[in-house]
């Protein structure tokens, strides 16, 4: 039998990250989920049933190196972090909010990748967002953050080869992130989005997770951004 796959999912405590961890685990992989909220991680690990977890801020490189040193070498790194800030009309966009969004997502991704490089052996998958290419009003700040992540994929794939580097770029996905939005507004947003998309529905975490698992494990794919937005970036 071959070596058992080991996967680290940073941002694995809910939503897309949790779905990705569960999908890798169902394939027989050994999975470690990392995130800032220890209680949330433990709850996710209990739901999945067969993963381990470690609490850490992705921007804390020293803490991550400590975790990776204890864990040892692993095949696949998934970076599924969301800063959650930086959106809104540009005329009134708070640059402090944008700066927080950059630190919480872009810089967190980069910090985590630098800490993981001595240990990850096969693939790195960033999770960006379709705002990078969708040209939606009110998303210029988010486009800047996610566009920067996507712009780095090709040069990193060339620089870090034979380590493969890709990104998966989701559109509107029904995850716990939306729980902060009042139920009526959330339902309306999902219904309006579904009507506007060629696929006729909003996404599920498993839609994105399946793309992440595919791009991470396909040994002939690198330097690629995979769009999982239901057609949101198509001109119509």
Secondary structure, DSSP 8 states (H G I E B T S, - for coil): -----EEEEET-SSHHHHHHHHHHHHTT-EEEEEES-HHHHHHHHHHHSS-EEEE--TT-HHHHHHHHHHH--EEEEEE--------S-GGG--HHHHHHHIIIIIIHHHHHHHHHTTTEEEEEEEE--THHHH--TT-HHHHHHHHHHHHHHHHHHHHSTTSEEEEEEE-SEESGGGGGS-HHHHHHHHHHHHHHSTTSS-EEHHHHHHHHHHHHH-TT--S-EEEESTTTTS--
